[in-house]
């Protein structure tokens, strides 16, 4: 007689689903991206000094915890809106995979508190950056100020990473912070237009949803140009080598091209969105990667 196939125990399967939902509520892709930005800033601020790698890893872990907690809090606060939007109905809370939303709140608060505590342990300015970022991410949700504050929240990991290595905030750090804020505003505003019908049916009327694409295109192109200038100004402030400017210049042009795709109505919605997102993320990651490479090259040249 053949033996019945062994199946996964229901308890284990249920545990996997629940743990997956709690991980998902932290927006892991965004959390990893913010951790990368903070780690890159810390590496650049340390001058890519190998003896400081332990401290870079420590502040990166603090940023990972704090960013995950802040992202979880925004998921908790936006749960009612997420239920109304087709794009977000499948998230962990509105889909019911986390049965009690308060559990997600406590889970996210624990992450945020752990990241903040580690930040304060490393340096008061690091902890202060964490507090500022978490506060900026949770106040005035879905208002006209949301995306400016979202930019501040996204810049906080950069400030935390830099200040952990160099408490004397210099011009390079300030330019990076302004660049990140501008990038977030530009990126989110364009993405919102791609999902405009979904936002409107959910009752969201903030800018740029009230405008037609043709009227806001000059704003988006202007922001893309501002990102070019900010990224170049960052390199100038850092005294970067020519390689930094070549890399960042190429990604800036790519981002301008990606932004211009919004006005190409002969392309499908999905193609325009994919081209913009690829170009936009390439610029953000490219600037910080180029900054790290420049720090490494400078360290090798001086050593």
C-alpha positions in Angstrom: 0.0 0.0 0.0 1.4 3.4 -0.9 1.9 5.9 1.8 -0.1 9.2 1.5 1.9 12.2 0.5 3.2 14.3 3.4 1.8 17.8 3.4 3.0 20.8 5.3 1.4 21.0 8.7 -1.4 23.6 8.8 0.2 25.3 11.8 3.5 25.8 10.1 1.8 27.1 6.9 -0.3 29.6 9.0 2.8 30.8 10.8 4.5 31.5 7.5 1.6 33.5 6.3 1.4 35.5 9.5 5.1 36.2 9.7 5.1 37.1 6.0 2.3 39.6 6.6 4.2 41.3 9.5 7.4 41.5 7.4 5.4 43.0 4.5 3.8 45.7 6.6 7.3 47.1 7.1 7.5 47.8 3.3 10.7 45.8 3.0 11.8 47.2 -0.4 11.5 50.7 0.8 13.2 49.9 4.1 16.1 48.3 2.3 16.4 51.3 0.0 16.5 53.7 2.9 19.1 51.5 4.6 21.2 51.6 1.5 21.1 55.4 1.4 22.0 55.7 5.1 24.8 53.1 4.8 26.2 54.9 1.7 26.1 58.3 3.5 27.9 56.7 6.5 30.6 55.2 4.2 31.1 58.5 2.4 31.3 60.5 5.7 33.8 58.0 7.1 36.0 58.5 4.0 35.5 54.7 3.3 37.9 54.0 6.3 38.0 50.2 6.8 38.6 50.7 10.5 35.1 52.4 10.7 33.2 49.6 9.0 31.9 48.2 12.3 30.3 51.6 13.1 28.9 51.8 9.6 27.3 48.5 10.0 25.9 49.5 13.4 24.3 52.7 12.2 23.0 50.8 9.1 21.2 48.3 11.4 19.7 51.2 13.4 18.5 52.8 10.1 17.0 49.4 9.1 15.1 49.1 12.3 13.9 52.8 12.4 12.9 52.9 8.7 11.0 49.6 9.0 9.2 50.9 12.0 8.3 54.2 10.3 7.1 52.4 7.2 4.9 50.1 9.3 3.4 53.1 11.1 2.4 54.7 7.7 0.8 51.4 6.7 -1.2 51.4 9.9 -2.2 55.1 9.5 -3.2 54.6 5.9 -5.2 51.4 6.4 -8.6 53.0 5.7 -7.4 54.6 2.5 -5.6 51.4 1.4 -8.9 49.6 1.7 -10.5 52.0 -0.8 -7.7 51.9 -3.4 -7.4 49.0 -5.8 -3.6 49.4 -5.9 -3.2 48.9 -2.1 -6.1 46.6 -1.1 -3.8 43.6 -1.1 -1.5 45.0 1.6 -1.2 43.2 4.9 -3.7 45.2 6.9 -6.5 46.0 4.5 -6.4 42.4 3.1 -7.0 41.1 6.7 -3.8 39.0 6.8 -3.1 41.0 10.0 -6.4 40.5 11.7 -6.0 43.2 14.4 -4.5 46.4 13.0 -3.3 47.3 16.5 -0.9 44.3 16.4 0.7 46.0 13.3 0.9 49.2 15.3 2.7 47.6 18.3 5.0 45.7 15.9 6.0 48.9 14.0 6.4 50.9 17.2 8.8 48.2 18.5 11.0 48.5 15.4 10.9 52.3 15.5 11.8 52.4 19.2 14.6 49.9 18.8 16.1 51.9 15.9 15.8 55.2 17.7 17.3 53.7 20.9 20.3 52.4 19.0 20.6 55.7 17.3 20.8 57.6 20.5 23.3 55.1 21.9 25.6 55.9 18.9 25.2 59.7 19.1 22.4 62.1 20.2 22.3 63.6 16.7 21.7 60.1 15.2 18.8 59.5 17.5 17.4 63.0 16.9 17.5 62.3 13.1 15.6 59.1 13.7 12.9 60.9 15.8 12.6 63.6 13.1 12.2 61.1 10.4 9.6 59.0 12.2 7.6 62.1 13.1 7.7 63.4 9.6 6.5 60.1 8.2 3.4 60.0 10.4 2.0 63.6 10.6 -0.3 65.2 8.1 -1.0 62.0 6.2 -2.6 62.5 2.8 -2.5 66.3 2.9 -0.7 68.8 0.6 2.2 68.6 3.0 2.5 64.8 2.9 5.1 64.5 0.2 7.4 67.3 1.5 7.3 65.5 4.9 7.8 62.2 3.1 11.0 63.7 1.6 12.1 64.8 5.1 11.4 61.3 6.4 13.4 59.7 3.6 16.3 62.1 4.1 16.5 61.2 7.8 18.4 57.9 7.2 20.9 59.9 5.2 21.4 62.4 8.1 21.6 59.5 10.6 24.2 57.7 8.6 26.3 60.8 8.0 26.1 62.1 11.6 27.1 58.8 13.1 30.4 59.1 11.4 30.8 62.9 11.3 28.7 64.9 13.8 29.8 68.1 12.2 27.2 68.4 9.4 28.9 69.8 6.4 27.7 71.1 3.0 27.9 67.7 1.4 25.4 66.3 3.9 23.1 69.2 3.5 23.1 68.9 -0.3 22.3 65.2 0.0 19.4 65.9 2.2 18.0 68.5 -0.1 18.5 66.2 -3.1 16.6 63.3 -1.4 13.7 65.6 -0.4 13.5 66.9 -4.0 13.8 63.4 -5.4 10.9 62.1 -3.2 8.6 65.0 -4.2 9.4 64.5 -7.9 9.1 60.7 -7.8 5.9 60.5 -5.8 4.1 63.3 -7.7 4.7 61.6 -11.1 3.7 58.1 -9.7 0.5 59.6 -8.4 -0.5 60.7 -11.8 -0.1 57.2 -13.1 -2.6 56.1 -10.5 -4.8 59.2 -10.7 -8.2 57.4 -11.2 -7.5 55.1 -8.2 -6.6 58.1 -6.0 -9.6 60.1 -7.1 -12.2 57.3 -6.6 -10.7 56.9 -3.1 -11.4 60.6 -2.4 -7.9 62.0 -2.6 -7.8 65.4 -4.2 -4.3 66.7 -3.5 -1.8 68.1 -6.0 -1.1 66.9 -8.7 -4.3 64.9 -9.0 -6.3 68.0 -9.6 -4.3 68.8 -12.7 -4.1 67.4 -16.2 -0.7 65.9 -17.3 0.1 68.7 -19.9 -0.2 71.4 -17.2 2.1 69.7 -14.7 4.7 68.5 -17.1 6.7 71.8 -16.8 6.8 71.2 -13.0 8.1 67.7 -13.4 10.7 68.7 -15.9 11.7 71.6 -13.7 12.1 69.2 -10.7 14.2 66.9 -12.9 16.4 69.8 -13.8 16.7 70.7 -10.2 17.8 67.2 -9.4 20.6 67.5 -12.0 21.9 70.7 -10.3 21.5 69.3 -6.8 23.4 66.1 -7.6 26.2 68.1 -9.3 26.3 70.5 -6.3 26.7 67.5 -4.0 29.8 66.4 -5.9 31.2 70.0 -5.9 30.7 70.2 -2.1 32.4 66.9 -1.6 35.3 67.8 -3.9 34.5 64.6 -5.9 36.7 63.3 -8.7 35.6 63.5 -12.4 34.2 60.0 -12.3 31.5 61.1 -9.9 30.3 63.8 -12.3 30.3 61.4 -15.3 28.2 58.8 -13.5 25.8 61.2 -12.0 25.5 63.2 -15.2 24.6 60.1 -17.1 21.9 59.1 -14.6 20.6 62.7 -14.5 20.1 62.7 -18.2 18.4 59.3 -18.0 16.1 60.7 -15.3 15.2 63.7 -17.5 14.4 61.2 -20.3 12.3 59.1 -18.0 10.3 62.1 -16.8 9.6 63.2 -20.4 8.0 59.8 -21.0 5.0 61.0 -19.0 4.0 63.2 -22.0 4.3 60.5 -24.6 0.7 59.5 -25.0 1.4 57.1 -27.9 3.0 54.8 -25.3 1.0 52.5 -23.0 0.5 53.5 -19.4 2.6 50.6 -18.2 5.5 51.4 -20.5 5.6 55.1 -19.4 5.4 54.1 -15.7 8.1 51.5 -16.0 10.5 53.8 -17.9 10.0 56.6 -15.4 10.4 54.4 -12.3 13.6 52.8 -13.7 15.2 56.1 -14.5 14.1 57.7 -11.2 15.5 54.9 -9.0 18.6 54.8 -11.1 19.4 58.4 -10.4 18.8 58.1 -6.6 20.9 54.9 -6.2 23.4 56.2 -8.8 24.2 59.4 -6.8 24.8 57.5 -3.6 26.8 54.7 -5.3 29.0 57.3 -7.0 29.6 59.0 -3.7 30.7 55.7 -2.1 33.0 54.9 -5.1 34.5 58.4 -4.9 35.2 57.9 -1.2 36.8 54.5 -1.8 39.0 55.9 -4.6 40.0 58.8 -2.5 40.9 56.5 0.4 43.0 54.3 -1.8 44.8 57.2 -3.4 45.6 58.8 0.0 46.6 55.5 1.5 
